[in-house]
Amino acid sequence: MKKAMTNRKLTTLVVATAFAVACNRGTTTTTTTSGQQQQPAGPRIALVLKTLNSPFFIDMQKGAQDAATRLNVQLVVQAAEREVDVDKQMQIIENLIQTGVKALCVTPSGSKEIVPAIAKANKAGIPVIIVDTKVDEAAAKEAGIQTATFVGSDNYEGGKVAGQHVVAVTGGKAKVAVLEGIPGHETGDSRLRGFKDAIKDSPGIKIVASQPGNWERDLGFNVFQNMMQAHPEIDTVFACNDMMALGAVEAIAAAGKTGKIKVLGFDAVGDARKAIDAGTMIGSVAQFPSEMGRLAVESAVQVLNGQTPPPDQRVKIELVAKAAK
């Protein structure tokens, strides 16, 4: 069985950059200061990610760092080791509030769970930019919280793109397994909703199994391995992110079924693109996380300068698939 992914040590060279990785303490922390060393530092902006154990969020961090350098602000990046560690993310946010950051950019690990942390930021007068995953509207309204803007892609539309591709490549006939994200998580729920809506008019496509893989490669491997045993008729997989899709690819290979089961992912990370080129995945819905990071930092700077960014800023999506010969 594939071993769990270990933390990556990142090294980024920026003028007057201090880059610190504290994986041994359960979080990854990056502090970036742009501008000349002898000049006063700009405002400190925090980017709190779900994890840095994913190429998606590493790309988001890079986009945010580039924007911070260009705009002459300090950027502090922190993340829990695992996307499911909502409590750790909450703790990180509360600690950053105590340190007096001027703005918070957050990719929520829990759409509802993040609400109390946003409320604390509101009370401290710290503007909050939500990135990638929307806050639960009902929970936000009940708590009376305020956010400056949302930056992300349309996950529902992305799910529809995935479903449409499955219909096209299967001719409208498939026994589908779905690897979901974290239960109750807005991002995965929206992708799954879009996928189901895209296939609903194709009666020959049936979802025979659907289980959470919590966005993780190893769990995707384990869950899909069990699915294949319980449902040997499965011939297609839709994974709500590429990490789970790649885990499914490995489970298929271990079962000697490579080429017999189609795998479609979401995010179009580097390893997924390689799998598409190799023919072990039929495609992935691409997002542009570096653009999300850039827009998040730019929006934070706008708010700090007394400007009002658009309330909902969408980054494009597109299907990545191997061209037909």
Contacts in CASP RR format, 6 or more apart in sequence:
PFRMAT RR
TARGET T0000
AUTHOR 0000-0000-0000
METHOD contacts of the structure
MODEL  1
MKKAMTNRKLTTLVVATAFAVACNRGTTTTTTTSGQQQQPAGPRIALVLK
TLNSPFFIDMQKGAQDAATRLNVQLVVQAAEREVDVDKQMQIIENLIQTG
VKALCVTPSGSKEIVPAIAKANKAGIPVIIVDTKVDEAAAKEAGIQTATF
VGSDNYEGGKVAGQHVVAVTGGKAKVAVLEGIPGHETGDSRLRGFKDAIK
DSPGIKIVASQPGNWERDLGFNVFQNMMQAHPEIDTVFACNDMMALGAVE
AIAAAGKTGKIKVLGFDAVGDARKAIDAGTMIGSVAQFPSEMGRLAVESA
VQVLNGQTPPPDQRVKIELVAKAAK
1 218 0 8 1.000
1 221 0 8 1.000
1 222 0 8 1.000
2 217 0 8 1.000
2 218 0 8 1.000
2 221 0 8 1.000
2 247 0 8 1.000
2 250 0 8 1.000
3 218 0 8 1.000
4 218 0 8 1.000
5 53 0 8 1.000
5 217 0 8 1.000
5 218 0 8 1.000
7 21 0 8 1.000
7 23 0 8 1.000
7 28 0 8 1.000
7 52 0 8 1.000
7 53 0 8 1.000
7 81 0 8 1.000
8 52 0 8 1.000
8 53 0 8 1.000
8 58 0 8 1.000
9 21 0 8 1.000
9 23 0 8 1.000
10 19 0 8 1.000
10 21 0 8 1.000
10 28 0 8 1.000
10 30 0 8 1.000
10 52 0 8 1.000
10 58 0 8 1.000
10 61 0 8 1.000
11 19 0 8 1.000
12 19 0 8 1.000
12 30 0 8 1.000
12 32 0 8 1.000
12 62 0 8 1.000
12 65 0 8 1.000
14 32 0 8 1.000
14 34 0 8 1.000
14 65 0 8 1.000
14 69 0 8 1.000
15 34 0 8 1.000
15 35 0 8 1.000
15 36 0 8 1.000
15 69 0 8 1.000
16 33 0 8 1.000
16 34 0 8 1.000
16 35 0 8 1.000
16 36 0 8 1.000
16 37 0 8 1.000
17 32 0 8 1.000
17 33 0 8 1.000
17 34 0 8 1.000
18 31 0 8 1.000
18 32 0 8 1.000
18 33 0 8 1.000
19 30 0 8 1.000
19 31 0 8 1.000
19 32 0 8 1.000
20 29 0 8 1.000
20 30 0 8 1.000
20 31 0 8 1.000
21 28 0 8 1.000
21 29 0 8 1.000
21 30 0 8 1.000
22 28 0 8 1.000
22 29 0 8 1.000
23 81 0 8 1.000
26 80 0 8 1.000
26 81 0 8 1.000
26 88 0 8 1.000
27 78 0 8 1.000
27 79 0 8 1.000
27 80 0 8 1.000
27 81 0 8 1.000
27 88 0 8 1.000
27 92 0 8 1.000
28 52 0 8 1.000
28 77 0 8 1.000
28 78 0 8 1.000
28 79 0 8 1.000
28 81 0 8 1.000
29 76 0 8 1.000
29 77 0 8 1.000
29 78 0 8 1.000
30 61 0 8 1.000
30 65 0 8 1.000
30 75 0 8 1.000
30 76 0 8 1.000
30 77 0 8 1.000
30 78 0 8 1.000
31 74 0 8 1.000
31 75 0 8 1.000
31 76 0 8 1.000
31 77 0 8 1.000
32 65 0 8 1.000
32 68 0 8 1.000
32 69 0 8 1.000
32 74 0 8 1.000
32 75 0 8 1.000
32 76 0 8 1.000
32 77 0 8 1.000
33 41 0 8 1.000
33 42 0 8 1.000
33 74 0 8 1.000
33 75 0 8 1.000
34 68 0 8 1.000
34 69 0 8 1.000
34 70 0 8 1.000
34 71 0 8 1.000
34 72 0 8 1.000
34 73 0 8 1.000
34 74 0 8 1.000
35 69 0 8 1.000
35 72 0 8 1.000
41 74 0 8 1.000
42 72 0 8 1.000
42 73 0 8 1.000
42 74 0 8 1.000
43 73 0 8 1.000
43 74 0 8 1.000
43 102 0 8 1.000
43 103 0 8 1.000
43 301 0 8 1.000
43 304 0 8 1.000
44 73 0 8 1.000
44 74 0 8 1.000
44 75 0 8 1.000
44 76 0 8 1.000
44 99 0 8 1.000
44 100 0 8 1.000
44 101 0 8 1.000
44 102 0 8 1.000
45 68 0 8 1.000
45 73 0 8 1.000
45 74 0 8 1.000
45 75 0 8 1.000
45 76 0 8 1.000
45 101 0 8 1.000
45 102 0 8 1.000
45 103 0 8 1.000
45 104 0 8 1.000
45 105 0 8 1.000
45 297 0 8 1.000
45 300 0 8 1.000
45 301 0 8 1.000
45 304 0 8 1.000
46 75 0 8 1.000
46 76 0 8 1.000
46 77 0 8 1.000
46 78 0 8 1.000
46 96 0 8 1.000
46 101 0 8 1.000
46 103 0 8 1.000
46 104 0 8 1.000
46 105 0 8 1.000
47 60 0 8 1.000
47 61 0 8 1.000
47 64 0 8 1.000
47 75 0 8 1.000
47 76 0 8 1.000
47 77 0 8 1.000
47 78 0 8 1.000
47 105 0 8 1.000
47 106 0 8 1.000
47 131 0 8 1.000
47 293 0 8 1.000
47 296 0 8 1.000
47 297 0 8 1.000
48 77 0 8 1.000
48 78 0 8 1.000
48 79 0 8 1.000
48 89 0 8 1.000
48 92 0 8 1.000
48 93 0 8 1.000
48 96 0 8 1.000
48 104 0 8 1.000
48 105 0 8 1.000
48 106 0 8 1.000
48 107 0 8 1.000
49 57 0 8 1.000
49 60 0 8 1.000
49 61 0 8 1.000
49 77 0 8 1.000
49 78 0 8 1.000
49 79 0 8 1.000
49 107 0 8 1.000
50 57 0 8 1.000
50 79 0 8 1.000
50 80 0 8 1.000
50 83 0 8 1.000
50 89 0 8 1.000
50 107 0 8 1.000
50 108 0 8 1.000
50 109 0 8 1.000
50 132 0 8 1.000
50 133 0 8 1.000
51 57 0 8 1.000
51 79 0 8 1.000
51 80 0 8 1.000
51 81 0 8 1.000
51 82 0 8 1.000
51 83 0 8 1.000
52 58 0 8 1.000
52 61 0 8 1.000
52 77 0 8 1.000
52 79 0 8 1.000
53 81 0 8 1.000
53 82 0 8 1.000
54 83 0 8 1.000
54 215 0 8 1.000
54 243 0 8 1.000
54 269 0 8 1.000
55 267 0 8 1.000
55 269 0 8 1.000
55 270 0 8 1.000
55 271 0 8 1.000
56 241 0 8 1.000
56 242 0 8 1.000
56 267 0 8 1.000
56 269 0 8 1.000
56 287 0 8 1.000
56 289 0 8 1.000
57 79 0 8 1.000
57 107 0 8 1.000
57 289 0 8 1.000
59 269 0 8 1.000
59 289 0 8 1.000
59 290 0 8 1.000
60 107 0 8 1.000
60 131 0 8 1.000
60 132 0 8 1.000
60 289 0 8 1.000
60 290 0 8 1.000
60 292 0 8 1.000
60 293 0 8 1.000
61 77 0 8 1.000
61 293 0 8 1.000
62 290 0 8 1.000
63 289 0 8 1.000
63 290 0 8 1.000
63 291 0 8 1.000
63 293 0 8 1.000
63 294 0 8 1.000
63 297 0 8 1.000
64 75 0 8 1.000
64 77 0 8 1.000
64 105 0 8 1.000
64 293 0 8 1.000
64 294 0 8 1.000
64 296 0 8 1.000
64 297 0 8 1.000
65 75 0 8 1.000
65 77 0 8 1.000
66 290 0 8 1.000
66 294 0 8 1.000
67 293 0 8 1.000
67 294 0 8 1.000
67 296 0 8 1.000
67 297 0 8 1.000
67 298 0 8 1.000
68 74 0 8 1.000
68 75 0 8 1.000
68 297 0 8 1.000
71 297 0 8 1.000
71 298 0 8 1.000
71 301 0 8 1.000
73 297 0 8 1.000
73 300 0 8 1.000
73 301 0 8 1.000
75 297 0 8 1.000
76 96 0 8 1.000
76 101 0 8 1.000
78 92 0 8 1.000
78 96 0 8 1.000
79 89 0 8 1.000
79 92 0 8 1.000
80 88 0 8 1.000
80 89 0 8 1.000
80 92 0 8 1.000
80 109 0 8 1.000
81 88 0 8 1.000
82 216 0 8 1.000
83 109 0 8 1.000
83 182 0 8 1.000
83 214 0 8 1.000
83 215 0 8 1.000
83 216 0 8 1.000
84 109 0 8 1.000
84 182 0 8 1.000
84 214 0 8 1.000
84 215 0 8 1.000
84 216 0 8 1.000
85 109 0 8 1.000
86 109 0 8 1.000
86 110 0 8 1.000
86 113 0 8 1.000
86 114 0 8 1.000
89 108 0 8 1.000
89 109 0 8 1.000
89 110 0 8 1.000
89 114 0 8 1.000
89 117 0 8 1.000
90 113 0 8 1.000
90 114 0 8 1.000
90 116 0 8 1.000
90 117 0 8 1.000
93 104 0 8 1.000
93 106 0 8 1.000
93 114 0 8 1.000
93 117 0 8 1.000
93 120 0 8 1.000
93 121 0 8 1.000
94 117 0 8 1.000
94 120 0 8 1.000
96 104 0 8 1.000
97 104 0 8 1.000
97 120 0 8 1.000
97 121 0 8 1.000
97 124 0 8 1.000
97 126 0 8 1.000
100 124 0 8 1.000
100 126 0 8 1.000
101 126 0 8 1.000
102 126 0 8 1.000
102 300 0 8 1.000
102 304 0 8 1.000
103 126 0 8 1.000
103 127 0 8 1.000
103 128 0 8 1.000
103 129 0 8 1.000
103 300 0 8 1.000
103 301 0 8 1.000
103 303 0 8 1.000
103 304 0 8 1.000
104 121 0 8 1.000
104 126 0 8 1.000
104 127 0 8 1.000
104 128 0 8 1.000
104 129 0 8 1.000
104 300 0 8 1.000
105 128 0 8 1.000
105 129 0 8 1.000
105 131 0 8 1.000
105 293 0 8 1.000
105 296 0 8 1.000
105 297 0 8 1.000
105 299 0 8 1.000
105 300 0 8 1.000
106 114 0 8 1.000
106 117 0 8 1.000
106 118 0 8 1.000
106 128 0 8 1.000
106 129 0 8 1.000
106 130 0 8 1.000
106 131 0 8 1.000
107 130 0 8 1.000
107 131 0 8 1.000
107 132 0 8 1.000
107 133 0 8 1.000
108 114 0 8 1.000
108 130 0 8 1.000
108 132 0 8 1.000
108 133 0 8 1.000
108 134 0 8 1.000
108 135 0 8 1.000
108 186 0 8 1.000
109 182 0 8 1.000
110 133 0 8 1.000
110 182 0 8 1.000
110 185 0 8 1.000
110 186 0 8 1.000
111 133 0 8 1.000
111 134 0 8 1.000
111 135 0 8 1.000
111 136 0 8 1.000
111 139 0 8 1.000
111 184 0 8 1.000
111 185 0 8 1.000
111 186 0 8 1.000
112 135 0 8 1.000
112 136 0 8 1.000
112 139 0 8 1.000
114 135 0 8 1.000
115 135 0 8 1.000
115 136 0 8 1.000
115 139 0 8 1.000
115 140 0 8 1.000
115 143 0 8 1.000
115 145 0 8 1.000
116 143 0 8 1.000
118 128 0 8 1.000
118 135 0 8 1.000
118 140 0 8 1.000
118 143 0 8 1.000
118 145 0 8 1.000
118 146 0 8 1.000
118 147 0 8 1.000
119 143 0 8 1.000
119 144 0 8 1.000
119 145 0 8 1.000
121 127 0 8 1.000
121 128 0 8 1.000
122 128 0 8 1.000
122 145 0 8 1.000
122 146 0 8 1.000
127 148 0 8 1.000
127 300 0 8 1.000
127 303 0 8 1.000
127 304 0 8 1.000
128 146 0 8 1.000
128 147 0 8 1.000
128 148 0 8 1.000
129 147 0 8 1.000
129 148 0 8 1.000
129 149 0 8 1.000
129 150 0 8 1.000
129 151 0 8 1.000
129 296 0 8 1.000
129 299 0 8 1.000
129 300 0 8 1.000
129 303 0 8 1.000
130 147 0 8 1.000
130 149 0 8 1.000
130 150 0 8 1.000
130 151 0 8 1.000
131 150 0 8 1.000
131 151 0 8 1.000
131 152 0 8 1.000
131 292 0 8 1.000
131 293 0 8 1.000
131 296 0 8 1.000
132 151 0 8 1.000
132 152 0 8 1.000
132 153 0 8 1.000
132 187 0 8 1.000
132 289 0 8 1.000
132 292 0 8 1.000
133 185 0 8 1.000
133 186 0 8 1.000
133 187 0 8 1.000
134 150 0 8 1.000
134 186 0 8 1.000
135 145 0 8 1.000
135 147 0 8 1.000
135 186 0 8 1.000
136 186 0 8 1.000
140 147 0 8 1.000
148 299 0 8 1.000
148 300 0 8 1.000
148 303 0 8 1.000
148 308 0 8 1.000
148 309 0 8 1.000
149 299 0 8 1.000
149 309 0 8 1.000
149 310 0 8 1.000
149 311 0 8 1.000
149 312 0 8 1.000
149 313 0 8 1.000
150 311 0 8 1.000
150 312 0 8 1.000
150 313 0 8 1.000
151 292 0 8 1.000
151 293 0 8 1.000
151 295 0 8 1.000
151 296 0 8 1.000
151 299 0 8 1.000
151 313 0 8 1.000
151 315 0 8 1.000
152 287 0 8 1.000
152 292 0 8 1.000
152 295 0 8 1.000
152 313 0 8 1.000
152 314 0 8 1.000
152 315 0 8 1.000
153 287 0 8 1.000
153 288 0 8 1.000
153 292 0 8 1.000
153 314 0 8 1.000
153 315 0 8 1.000
153 316 0 8 1.000
153 317 0 8 1.000
154 314 0 8 1.000
154 317 0 8 1.000
155 186 0 8 1.000
155 187 0 8 1.000
155 188 0 8 1.000
155 190 0 8 1.000
155 191 0 8 1.000
156 190 0 8 1.000
156 191 0 8 1.000
156 193 0 8 1.000
156 194 0 8 1.000
157 194 0 8 1.000
157 317 0 8 1.000
158 191 0 8 1.000
158 194 0 8 1.000
158 266 0 8 1.000
158 285 0 8 1.000
158 317 0 8 1.000
159 190 0 8 1.000
159 191 0 8 1.000
159 192 0 8 1.000
159 193 0 8 1.000
159 194 0 8 1.000
159 195 0 8 1.000
159 198 0 8 1.000
159 266 0 8 1.000
159 285 0 8 1.000
160 194 0 8 1.000
160 195 0 8 1.000
160 197 0 8 1.000
160 198 0 8 1.000
161 198 0 8 1.000
161 285 0 8 1.000
161 317 0 8 1.000
161 318 0 8 1.000
161 319 0 8 1.000
162 191 0 8 1.000
162 194 0 8 1.000
162 195 0 8 1.000
162 198 0 8 1.000
162 238 0 8 1.000
162 264 0 8 1.000
162 265 0 8 1.000
162 266 0 8 1.000
162 285 0 8 1.000
162 319 0 8 1.000
163 194 0 8 1.000
163 195 0 8 1.000
163 198 0 8 1.000
163 199 0 8 1.000
163 238 0 8 1.000
163 264 0 8 1.000
164 198 0 8 1.000
165 264 0 8 1.000
165 282 0 8 1.000
165 283 0 8 1.000
165 319 0 8 1.000
165 321 0 8 1.000
166 172 0 8 1.000
166 174 0 8 1.000
166 176 0 8 1.000
166 195 0 8 1.000
166 198 0 8 1.000
166 199 0 8 1.000
166 205 0 8 1.000
166 236 0 8 1.000
166 238 0 8 1.000
166 262 0 8 1.000
166 264 0 8 1.000
167 198 0 8 1.000
167 199 0 8 1.000
167 202 0 8 1.000
167 205 0 8 1.000
169 262 0 8 1.000
169 282 0 8 1.000
170 205 0 8 1.000
170 235 0 8 1.000
170 236 0 8 1.000
170 262 0 8 1.000
172 202 0 8 1.000
172 204 0 8 1.000
172 205 0 8 1.000
173 204 0 8 1.000
173 205 0 8 1.000
174 204 0 8 1.000
174 205 0 8 1.000
174 206 0 8 1.000
174 235 0 8 1.000
174 236 0 8 1.000
174 262 0 8 1.000
175 206 0 8 1.000
175 208 0 8 1.000
175 231 0 8 1.000
175 233 0 8 1.000
175 234 0 8 1.000
175 235 0 8 1.000
175 236 0 8 1.000
176 199 0 8 1.000
176 205 0 8 1.000
176 206 0 8 1.000
176 207 0 8 1.000
176 208 0 8 1.000
176 234 0 8 1.000
176 236 0 8 1.000
176 237 0 8 1.000
176 238 0 8 1.000
177 207 0 8 1.000
177 208 0 8 1.000
177 209 0 8 1.000
177 210 0 8 1.000
177 224 0 8 1.000
177 227 0 8 1.000
177 231 0 8 1.000
177 234 0 8 1.000
177 236 0 8 1.000
177 237 0 8 1.000
177 238 0 8 1.000
177 248 0 8 1.000
178 192 0 8 1.000
178 195 0 8 1.000
178 207 0 8 1.000
178 209 0 8 1.000
178 210 0 8 1.000
178 211 0 8 1.000
178 237 0 8 1.000
178 238 0 8 1.000
178 239 0 8 1.000
178 240 0 8 1.000
179 211 0 8 1.000
179 212 0 8 1.000
179 213 0 8 1.000
179 220 0 8 1.000
179 223 0 8 1.000
179 224 0 8 1.000
179 237 0 8 1.000
179 238 0 8 1.000
179 239 0 8 1.000
179 240 0 8 1.000
179 244 0 8 1.000
179 245 0 8 1.000
179 248 0 8 1.000
180 188 0 8 1.000
180 192 0 8 1.000
180 210 0 8 1.000
180 211 0 8 1.000
180 212 0 8 1.000
180 213 0 8 1.000
180 240 0 8 1.000
181 187 0 8 1.000
181 188 0 8 1.000
181 212 0 8 1.000
181 213 0 8 1.000
181 214 0 8 1.000
181 215 0 8 1.000
181 240 0 8 1.000
181 241 0 8 1.000
181 244 0 8 1.000
182 188 0 8 1.000
182 212 0 8 1.000
182 214 0 8 1.000
182 215 0 8 1.000
183 212 0 8 1.000
187 240 0 8 1.000
188 240 0 8 1.000
191 240 0 8 1.000
191 266 0 8 1.000
192 210 0 8 1.000
192 240 0 8 1.000
195 238 0 8 1.000
196 207 0 8 1.000
199 205 0 8 1.000
199 207 0 8 1.000
208 231 0 8 1.000
208 233 0 8 1.000
208 234 0 8 1.000
209 227 0 8 1.000
209 230 0 8 1.000
209 231 0 8 1.000
209 234 0 8 1.000
211 223 0 8 1.000
211 227 0 8 1.000
212 223 0 8 1.000
213 219 0 8 1.000
213 220 0 8 1.000
213 223 0 8 1.000
213 244 0 8 1.000
215 240 0 8 1.000
215 241 0 8 1.000
215 243 0 8 1.000
215 244 0 8 1.000
216 243 0 8 1.000
216 244 0 8 1.000
217 243 0 8 1.000
217 244 0 8 1.000
217 246 0 8 1.000
217 247 0 8 1.000
217 250 0 8 1.000
218 247 0 8 1.000
219 244 0 8 1.000
220 239 0 8 1.000
220 243 0 8 1.000
220 244 0 8 1.000
220 247 0 8 1.000
220 248 0 8 1.000
220 251 0 8 1.000
221 247 0 8 1.000
221 248 0 8 1.000
221 250 0 8 1.000
221 251 0 8 1.000
222 251 0 8 1.000
223 244 0 8 1.000
224 237 0 8 1.000
224 244 0 8 1.000
224 247 0 8 1.000
224 248 0 8 1.000
224 251 0 8 1.000
224 252 0 8 1.000
225 251 0 8 1.000
225 254 0 8 1.000
225 255 0 8 1.000
227 234 0 8 1.000
228 234 0 8 1.000
228 251 0 8 1.000
228 252 0 8 1.000
228 255 0 8 1.000
228 257 0 8 1.000
228 261 0 8 1.000
234 261 0 8 1.000
235 260 0 8 1.000
235 261 0 8 1.000
235 262 0 8 1.000
236 261 0 8 1.000
236 262 0 8 1.000
236 263 0 8 1.000
236 264 0 8 1.000
237 245 0 8 1.000
237 248 0 8 1.000
237 261 0 8 1.000
237 262 0 8 1.000
237 263 0 8 1.000
237 264 0 8 1.000
238 264 0 8 1.000
238 265 0 8 1.000
239 245 0 8 1.000
239 248 0 8 1.000
239 263 0 8 1.000
239 264 0 8 1.000
239 265 0 8 1.000
239 266 0 8 1.000
240 265 0 8 1.000
240 266 0 8 1.000
241 265 0 8 1.000
241 266 0 8 1.000
241 267 0 8 1.000
242 265 0 8 1.000
242 266 0 8 1.000
242 267 0 8 1.000
242 268 0 8 1.000
242 269 0 8 1.000
242 271 0 8 1.000
242 272 0 8 1.000
242 284 0 8 1.000
243 269 0 8 1.000
244 265 0 8 1.000
245 263 0 8 1.000
245 264 0 8 1.000
245 265 0 8 1.000
245 266 0 8 1.000
245 272 0 8 1.000
245 275 0 8 1.000
245 281 0 8 1.000
245 284 0 8 1.000
246 271 0 8 1.000
246 272 0 8 1.000
246 275 0 8 1.000
248 261 0 8 1.000
248 263 0 8 1.000
249 263 0 8 1.000
249 275 0 8 1.000
249 280 0 8 1.000
249 281 0 8 1.000
252 258 0 8 1.000
252 259 0 8 1.000
252 260 0 8 1.000
252 261 0 8 1.000
252 263 0 8 1.000
252 280 0 8 1.000
253 280 0 8 1.000
258 280 0 8 1.000
259 279 0 8 1.000
259 280 0 8 1.000
262 282 0 8 1.000
263 275 0 8 1.000
263 280 0 8 1.000
263 281 0 8 1.000
263 282 0 8 1.000
263 283 0 8 1.000
264 281 0 8 1.000
264 282 0 8 1.000
264 283 0 8 1.000
264 284 0 8 1.000
265 272 0 8 1.000
265 281 0 8 1.000
265 283 0 8 1.000
265 284 0 8 1.000
265 285 0 8 1.000
266 284 0 8 1.000
266 285 0 8 1.000
266 287 0 8 1.000
267 284 0 8 1.000
267 285 0 8 1.000
267 286 0 8 1.000
267 287 0 8 1.000
267 289 0 8 1.000
268 283 0 8 1.000
268 284 0 8 1.000
268 285 0 8 1.000
268 286 0 8 1.000
268 287 0 8 1.000
268 320 0 8 1.000
269 284 0 8 1.000
272 281 0 8 1.000
272 283 0 8 1.000
272 284 0 8 1.000
272 320 0 8 1.000
273 284 0 8 1.000
273 320 0 8 1.000
275 281 0 8 1.000
276 282 0 8 1.000
276 283 0 8 1.000
276 284 0 8 1.000
276 320 0 8 1.000
276 321 0 8 1.000
276 322 0 8 1.000
277 322 0 8 1.000
279 322 0 8 1.000
282 321 0 8 1.000
282 322 0 8 1.000
283 319 0 8 1.000
283 320 0 8 1.000
283 321 0 8 1.000
283 322 0 8 1.000
284 319 0 8 1.000
284 320 0 8 1.000
284 321 0 8 1.000
285 317 0 8 1.000
285 318 0 8 1.000
285 319 0 8 1.000
285 320 0 8 1.000
286 317 0 8 1.000
286 318 0 8 1.000
286 319 0 8 1.000
286 320 0 8 1.000
287 315 0 8 1.000
287 317 0 8 1.000
288 315 0 8 1.000
288 316 0 8 1.000
291 315 0 8 1.000
292 315 0 8 1.000
295 313 0 8 1.000
295 315 0 8 1.000
298 309 0 8 1.000
299 309 0 8 1.000
299 313 0 8 1.000
302 308 0 8 1.000
302 309 0 8 1.000
303 309 0 8 1.000
END
